[in-house]
Amino acid sequence: MKSLNFQNKTQLILAPLTALSFIYMFQYGFSSMDLIVVMTLVFTTLIINHDKFGQLIPYCLYGFVALHIHQAYGDIMLHFEVFILLACTTIYNDWKIVFHCLVAAAIHHILFYYLQVNFSIGVFLFPPGSEFSMVIAHCLYAILQASVSIYGSFSLSDNLKKLDYVEKTIEHMVRDDKLVLNTNIQDESEFEKKFNQVIYRLRELSKSQTVTLNSVSSVSDSLEHDVQSINEELSSHALNTEMVATAIEELGTSFNTITASTEECNENTARANQLSQQSIQEAEDCRHGLISLKEIANETQVIIDDVASDTDKISSVLSTIATLSDQTNLLALNATIEAARAGEAGRGFSVVADEVRQLANRTDTSLDHIKSSLTQLSESVGKSNIHVSSMLGSADKVTSSLDKLIVGYKEISSNVTAVNDEMYQVSSAITQQNSALNQINNNMSVLNSSSQSVTQRMISQRNSINALQKEMGGLRNSTDKLVFE
């Protein structure tokens, strides 16, 4: 709100006083002299309405109060205008104007009372018959009101001086949209010192704020760069985490396949071990059978040797029998010859001899058959002996091969057992690794979720930093308006 100047203040008081003058003309009766006085006071006040005539203005304004009291024929109620005018003159912020208004009131009361009491010229101050003590009482009231108004003028003047100093200082400081803080200031009063402390403090705060803004800006830029780097690393980490999780899933699938293959291999090795044990057992049984066969073959060979020996003995006996048969045949022949020589006497003997000779021939024939059979038997026994010997040799070879086969089967069984143990350990290790992989996969899932959460927080933090930088930009613009010339 724009403050009033001296002329405006005078016009502000003059307007209602003039209006009341005309109102009282209609209320208490019109008088041409009153009209002339009113117009004279109005024009005089307007003509001298300047601060250089400030000590005359109170007398002109009080002229309206004196006129109003006169128009009301000295009505006591109208005397309140005296106190009202004394109060209104405080708007000039000049105690001298209030004092001159008090002087005008004193002159009015004393002069008009004297004229009213001693001269019958139609001048009114109080109702007729009023004592002079009323003049004194009104003067005392007026002095009290003037004292209060003068004190108010002093206080208001001091406040206005302070306000004027603040206004001039701020007017010098404010330039367009900037605030100049190195304005020349004076430290004459306590208020000026305190107000100047505010300016000094603003200077310090501006400098400190500039330094702080530079530091915060640097930290914000560095933080934004770090957040960007962390965000990129988190993105790369999230990608690597997903790749690792995929690789772990594939590895877990491979481990499951390996586990299944290992279990199948365990079953196969167990089956192979069982077959090896069965083969060893069958080889052992075969070996025992061969040993038994060798024993039987040895016994058979002994028997064959015995048969060969018996055959030789039989052949020897047959030779003896053949010799005897030849001798018998020779004897029968001799007997036949002797019987033929004897004639009829030897006919019976000849028959016997012939029978003996035939028996001897049949014996020779039988012996030939027996010899042939014995020869075949001897040959068969020899062949059997050879076959048995060959069979024994083959049995020895087979036994040796079976021994080697048993040793090989045992080594295979031992190796299969070792492989089975190793496969069991591998299966256990793969199971543990699969469990560890599942745990790692779970951890990677948690890590991936955490990475995504951290990424979202970093994005939010980056947005906050961007917002902070915008706010700092606005604050910097505001700070830049605090200049030091």
Secondary structure by P-SEA (a helix, b strand, c coil): cccccaaaaaaaaaaaaaaaaaaaaaaacccaaaaaaaaaaaaaaaaacccccccaaaaaaaaaaaaaaaaacccccccaaaaaaaaaacccccaaaaaaaaaaaaaaaaaaaaaaaccccccccccccccaaaaaaaaaaaaaaaaaaaaaaaaaaaaaaaaaaaaaaaaaaccccccccccccccccaaaaaaaaaaaaaaaaaaaaaaaaaaaaaaaaaaaaaaaaaaaaaaaaaaaaaaaaaaaaaaaaaaaaaaaaaaaaaaaaaaaaaaaaaaaaaaaaaaaaaaaaaaaaaaaaaaaaaaaaaaaaaaaaaaaaaaaaaaaaaaaaaaaaaaaaacccaaaaaaaaaaaaaaaaaaaaaaaaaaaaaaaaaaaaaaaaaaaaaaaaaaaaaaaaaaaaaaaaaaaaaaaaaaaaaaaaaaaaaaaaaaaaaaaaaaaaaaaaaaaaaaaaaaaaaaaaaaaaaaaaaaaaaaaacccc
